[in-house]
Amino acid sequence: MAKKNVILVKLESTADTGFFYVKKRNPRKQTEKLAFKKYDPVVRKHVDFKETKLK
């Protein structure tokens, strides 16, 4: 059976609020880690979110 093409990753807030998003990523096509500027409702601002492992 073939390996899955996408994995789930956790985008965690750099504002240390504990808030996170879950996103799909294809590790074969996108080898670098994801980093986005998204909304964090805990601090009510747009902050950087960086990829961590989903446990």
C-alpha positions in Angstrom: 0.0 0.0 0.0 1.2 3.5 -0.9 2.3 6.1 1.7 0.0 9.1 2.3 0.8 12.2 0.3 -0.2 14.6 3.0 0.6 14.9 6.7 -1.1 17.0 9.4 1.0 19.6 11.1 0.3 22.0 13.9 0.8 25.7 13.5 1.5 27.1 16.9 1.4 30.8 17.9 4.6 32.5 18.6 2.8 34.7 21.2 2.9 31.8 23.7 -0.9 31.7 24.1 -1.2 28.0 23.4 -3.5 28.6 20.4 -2.9 26.6 17.2 -4.2 25.8 13.8 -4.0 22.4 12.1 -3.0 22.3 8.4 -2.2 19.7 5.8 1.2 19.6 4.1 2.7 17.5 1.4 6.2 16.7 2.6 7.4 15.6 -0.8 6.6 18.8 -2.5 7.1 21.3 0.3 10.2 20.3 2.3 10.6 23.5 4.4 8.6 24.1 7.5 5.5 26.3 7.3 5.3 29.8 8.8 2.2 32.0 8.4 1.0 35.3 9.9 -2.5 34.5 11.1 -5.0 35.7 13.7 -4.6 34.7 17.3 -8.0 35.3 19.1 -6.4 35.1 22.6 -4.3 38.2 22.1 -6.7 39.5 19.4 -3.9 40.3 16.9 -2.2 38.8 13.8 1.0 37.0 14.9 3.4 34.5 13.4 2.5 30.9 13.5 5.3 28.3 13.1 5.0 24.6 12.3 5.5 22.0 15.1 4.7 18.3 15.3 1.1 17.2 15.8 1.0 14.7 18.7 
